Amino acid sequence: METSLFDVAAQKLERHTGFSQLEARGTLRIAVKSAGLDPKSLTLDELGAVFEKLMPGELEQRGVIDTAGACAAVMRDLENAPIAATDSSSSNPDDIFSRLAKS
């Protein structure tokens, strides 16, 4: 099974918050859906916006004390993850044509 950016982000969230796998995935899914995004086709930029705008509130509701630190740590890990370098899952027409032009 192929690992998605969502999967990696959930693993990093689990690591930096002490959540269980189910808690991390569920919390991330709620935040992603609240942003109107599809977990299957997330880009690093979209995740960055979710972790900046929505995730601190979600984490605070679940008792995480250092929400800003946890969000920053997850994003730092994601930016260094190999999957971020191969992130080409956006279905935005501008992104698609940009990728085609680079080919």
DRENKEMAR-483651 format. One line per field, with one value per residue: residue number from 0; residue in three letters; z, y, x of N, C-alpha, C in turn. Coordinates in Angstrom, 1 decimal, always signed. Last residue first. Layout:
<atoms>
nr <- c(NUM|...)
rest <- c(ALA|...)
nzz <- c(Z|...)
nyy <- c(Y|...)
nxx <- c(X|...)
cazz <- c(Z|...)
cayy <- c(Y|...)
caxx <- c(X|...)
czz <- c(Z|...)
cyy <- c(Y|...)
cxx <- c(X|...)
</atoms>
This chain:
<atoms>
nr <- c(102|101|100|99|98|97|96|95|94|93|92|91|90|89|88|87|86|85|84|83|82|81|80|79|78|77|76|75|74|73|72|71|70|69|68|67|66|65|64|63|62|61|60|59|58|57|56|55|54|53|52|51|50|49|48|47|46|45|44|43|42|41|40|39|38|37|36|35|34|33|32|31|30|29|28|27|26|25|24|23|22|21|20|19|18|17|16|15|14|13|12|11|10|9|8|7|6|5|4|3|2|1|0)
rest <- c(SER|LYS|ALA|LEU|ARG|SER|PHE|ILE|ASP|ASP|PRO|ASN|SER|SER|SER|SER|ASP|THR|ALA|ALA|ILE|PRO|ALA|ASN|GLU|LEU|ASP|ARG|MET|VAL|ALA|ALA|CYS|ALA|GLY|ALA|THR|ASP|ILE|VAL|GLY|ARG|GLN|GLU|LEU|GLU|GLY|PRO|MET|LEU|LYS|GLU|PHE|VAL|ALA|GLY|LEU|GLU|ASP|LEU|THR|LEU|SER|LYS|PRO|ASP|LEU|GLY|ALA|SER|LYS|VAL|ALA|ILE|ARG|LEU|THR|GLY|ARG|ALA|GLU|LEU|GLN|SER|PHE|GLY|THR|HIS|ARG|GLU|LEU|LYS|GLN|ALA|ALA|VAL|ASP|PHE|LEU|SER|THR|GLU|MET)
nzz <- c(-17.4|-16.8|-17.8|-16.0|-13.7|-14.6|-15.0|-12.3|-11.1|-12.5|-11.7|-8.8|-7.7|-6.3|-6.0|-5.8|-3.9|-3.5|-1.3|+0.7|+1.0|+2.6|+4.9|+5.6|+5.9|+8.1|+10.2|+10.3|+10.9|+13.5|+14.8|+14.6|+16.2|+18.7|+19.2|+19.3|+21.5|+24.3|+25.2|+24.2|+24.5|+22.5|+21.9|+20.9|+18.4|+17.1|+17.1|+15.5|+13.0|+11.5|+10.6|+10.3|+9.3|+7.0|+5.6|+5.3|+3.6|+1.3|+0.8|+0.3|-0.6|-0.7|-1.5|+0.5|+2.0|+0.5|+2.3|+3.9|+6.4|+7.6|+6.7|+8.2|+10.8|+10.7|+10.2|+12.5|+14.3|+13.2|+13.5|+16.3|+17.3|+16.1|+17.3|+20.2|+20.9|+21.4|+19.6|+17.9|+16.9|+15.6|+13.6|+12.1|+11.2|+9.8|+7.7|+6.4|+5.5|+3.8|+1.8|+1.8|+0.7|-0.8|+0.0)
nyy <- c(+18.4|+21.0|+21.0|+19.4|+21.0|+23.0|+21.6|+21.0|+23.5|+24.5|+22.6|+20.6|+18.3|+17.2|+15.5|+15.4|+15.2|+14.4|+15.7|+14.6|+12.0|+12.4|+15.2|+17.8|+18.7|+17.1|+18.2|+20.7|+20.0|+19.0|+21.3|+23.1|+21.6|+21.7|+24.4|+25.1|+23.6|+22.4|+20.7|+19.1|+18.6|+18.8|+21.5|+21.8|+20.6|+22.3|+24.7|+23.9|+23.2|+25.6|+27.1|+25.4|+23.0|+23.9|+25.0|+22.6|+21.2|+22.7|+22.3|+19.6|+18.4|+15.6|+13.6|+12.3|+14.2|+17.1|+20.0|+21.7|+22.1|+19.9|+17.9|+18.4|+18.1|+15.3|+14.1|+14.7|+13.2|+10.6|+10.2|+10.4|+8.4|+6.1|+6.1|+8.3|+11.2|+12.5|+14.5|+13.6|+11.2|+11.9|+13.6|+11.7|+10.2|+12.1|+12.6|+10.1|+10.1|+12.4|+11.5|+7.9|+5.0|+2.2|-1.2)
nxx <- c(+7.8|+6.9|+4.4|+3.1|+3.1|+1.4|-1.0|-1.5|-1.8|-4.1|-6.0|-5.5|-4.9|-1.8|+0.3|+3.0|+5.6|+8.2|+9.0|+7.4|+8.5|+10.7|+10.5|+10.9|+8.3|+7.5|+9.0|+7.8|+5.1|+5.5|+6.5|+4.3|+2.4|+3.7|+3.8|+1.1|+0.3|+1.1|-1.1|-3.9|-6.7|-8.4|-8.5|-6.0|-6.2|-7.9|-6.5|-4.2|-5.5|-6.1|-3.8|-1.5|-2.4|-3.6|-1.4|+0.1|-1.6|-1.2|+1.5|+1.5|-1.7|-4.0|-5.7|-7.0|-8.4|-9.6|-10.9|-12.2|-11.4|-12.6|-11.0|-8.7|-9.7|-10.5|-8.0|-6.6|-8.1|-7.8|-5.0|-4.7|-6.4|-5.2|-2.6|-2.8|-0.7|+1.6|+2.4|+4.3|+3.4|+1.0|+2.0|+3.4|+1.2|-0.2|+1.7|+1.6|-1.0|-1.1|+0.7|+0.6|+2.1|+0.5|+0.8)
cazz <- c(-17.9|-16.3|-18.4|-17.3|-13.7|-14.2|-16.2|-13.3|-10.7|-12.6|-13.0|-9.3|-8.9|-6.4|-6.0|-7.0|-3.7|-4.6|-2.5|+0.3|+0.3|+1.2|+4.5|+5.4|+4.9|+6.8|+9.8|+10.0|+9.6|+12.4|+14.7|+13.9|+14.7|+18.0|+19.1|+18.3|+20.2|+23.3|+25.9|+24.0|+25.7|+22.9|+22.3|+22.2|+19.4|+17.3|+17.8|+16.9|+13.9|+12.1|+10.9|+10.8|+10.6|+8.0|+6.0|+6.0|+5.0|+1.9|+1.1|+1.4|-0.9|+0.0|-2.5|-0.5|+2.6|+0.4|+1.5|+2.6|+5.5|+8.0|+6.1|+6.7|+10.4|+11.0|+9.2|+11.2|+14.5|+13.4|+12.2|+15.4|+17.7|+15.8|+15.9|+19.6|+20.5|+22.3|+20.6|+18.6|+17.5|+16.7|+14.7|+12.8|+12.0|+10.9|+8.6|+7.1|+6.4|+5.0|+2.7|+1.3|+1.8|-1.0|+0.0)
cayy <- c(+17.1|+20.6|+21.9|+18.9|+19.7|+23.3|+22.1|+19.9|+22.6|+25.2|+22.6|+22.0|+18.2|+18.3|+14.9|+15.9|+15.6|+13.8|+16.0|+16.0|+12.2|+12.2|+13.8|+17.0|+19.3|+16.8|+16.8|+20.6|+20.6|+18.2|+20.1|+23.4|+21.9|+20.4|+23.7|+25.7|+23.3|+23.2|+22.0|+19.3|+18.7|+17.5|+20.8|+22.4|+20.0|+20.9|+24.6|+24.4|+22.2|+24.7|+27.7|+26.8|+23.0|+23.2|+25.8|+23.7|+20.7|+22.6|+23.7|+20.1|+18.9|+16.8|+14.4|+11.5|+13.6|+15.7|+19.3|+21.4|+23.0|+21.3|+18.0|+18.5|+19.4|+16.4|+14.0|+15.2|+14.6|+11.2|+10.1|+11.3|+9.8|+6.4|+6.2|+7.0|+10.6|+11.4|+14.8|+14.9|+11.3|+10.9|+14.1|+12.8|+9.5|+11.5|+13.7|+10.6|+9.1|+12.3|+12.7|+9.3|+5.9|+3.4|+0.0)
caxx <- c(+8.1|+8.3|+5.4|+3.2|+3.8|+2.7|-0.3|-1.4|-0.7|-2.8|-5.6|-5.8|-5.7|-2.8|-1.1|+2.4|+4.2|+7.4|+9.7|+7.2|+7.2|+10.9|+10.1|+12.1|+9.1|+6.9|+9.2|+9.2|+5.4|+4.9|+7.3|+5.5|+2.1|+3.4|+5.1|+2.0|-0.3|+1.9|-0.7|-2.5|-5.8|-8.0|-9.8|-6.3|-5.3|-8.3|-7.7|-4.1|-5.0|-7.1|-5.1|-1.4|-1.6|-4.4|-2.5|+0.7|-1.3|-2.6|+1.0|+2.3|-0.4|-3.4|-5.0|-6.3|-7.2|-9.6|-9.9|-12.8|-10.8|-13.1|-12.4|-8.6|-9.2|-11.5|-9.1|-6.1|-8.0|-9.1|-5.7|-4.0|-6.6|-6.5|-2.8|-2.8|-2.0|+1.3|+1.3|+4.5|+4.7|+1.0|+1.1|+4.2|+2.3|-0.8|+1.3|+2.9|-0.5|-1.9|+1.1|+0.2|+1.9|+1.3|+0.0)
czz <- c(-19.2|-16.8|-18.0|-18.1|-15.1|-14.2|-15.8|-14.5|-11.7|-12.2|-13.2|-10.7|-9.4|-7.8|-6.2|-7.2|-5.0|-4.6|-3.7|-1.0|-0.1|+0.4|+3.0|+5.0|+4.6|+5.7|+8.4|+9.6|+9.2|+11.1|+13.6|+13.8|+14.0|+16.5|+18.4|+18.1|+19.1|+21.9|+24.9|+24.5|+25.5|+24.0|+22.9|+22.8|+20.8|+18.4|+18.1|+17.7|+15.3|+13.2|+11.7|+11.3|+11.2|+9.3|+7.1|+6.5|+5.9|+3.4|+1.8|+1.8|+0.3|-0.6|-1.9|-1.4|+1.6|+1.0|+1.5|+1.7|+4.1|+7.0|+6.5|+6.1|+8.9|+10.5|+9.4|+10.2|+13.2|+13.5|+12.2|+14.0|+16.7|+16.1|+15.5|+18.1|+20.1|+22.0|+21.6|+19.6|+18.4|+17.5|+15.9|+13.9|+12.8|+11.8|+9.9|+8.1|+7.2|+6.0|+3.9|+2.3|+1.3|+0.2|+0.0)
cyy <- c(+17.2|+19.2|+21.5|+19.7|+19.2|+22.1|+22.5|+20.4|+21.5|+24.3|+23.4|+22.1|+19.6|+18.1|+16.0|+15.5|+16.2|+14.2|+15.5|+16.3|+13.6|+12.3|+13.6|+15.6|+18.6|+17.5|+16.5|+19.2|+20.5|+18.7|+19.2|+22.2|+22.2|+20.6|+22.3|+24.9|+23.9|+23.0|+22.9|+20.7|+18.8|+17.4|+19.4|+21.8|+20.6|+20.2|+23.2|+24.3|+22.7|+23.8|+26.8|+27.3|+24.4|+23.3|+25.2|+24.7|+21.8|+22.1|+23.6|+21.5|+19.4|+17.1|+15.7|+12.3|+12.8|+15.1|+17.8|+20.7|+22.7|+22.3|+19.4|+18.6|+19.5|+17.7|+15.1|+15.2|+15.3|+12.7|+10.8|+11.4|+10.7|+7.9|+6.7|+7.2|+9.1|+10.8|+13.7|+15.3|+12.5|+11.1|+13.2|+13.4|+10.6|+10.8|+13.1|+11.7|+9.5|+11.3|+12.7|+10.3|+7.3|+4.4|+1.2)
cxx <- c(+8.8|+8.7|+6.8|+4.3|+4.1|+3.6|+1.2|-0.6|-0.4|-1.6|-4.3|-5.2|-6.1|-3.6|-2.2|+1.0|+3.7|+6.0|+9.0|+7.8|+6.9|+9.6|+10.3|+11.8|+10.4|+7.8|+8.7|+9.6|+6.9|+5.3|+6.8|+6.4|+3.4|+3.2|+4.8|+3.2|+0.6|+1.4|+0.1|-2.1|-4.3|-6.9|-9.5|-7.6|-5.6|-7.4|-8.2|-5.3|-4.7|-6.6|-6.0|-2.7|-1.5|-3.7|-3.4|-0.4|-0.8|-2.4|-0.4|+1.8|+0.3|-2.0|-4.4|-5.5|-6.4|-8.4|-10.1|-11.9|-11.4|-12.6|-13.0|-10.0|-9.1|-11.0|-10.2|-7.3|-7.6|-9.1|-7.0|-4.7|-5.9|-6.9|-4.2|-2.9|-1.7|+0.0|+1.1|+3.5|+4.8|+2.3|+1.1|+3.3|+3.1|+0.2|+0.7|+2.6|+0.7|-1.4|+0.2|+0.8|+1.6|+1.0|+0.9)
</atoms>
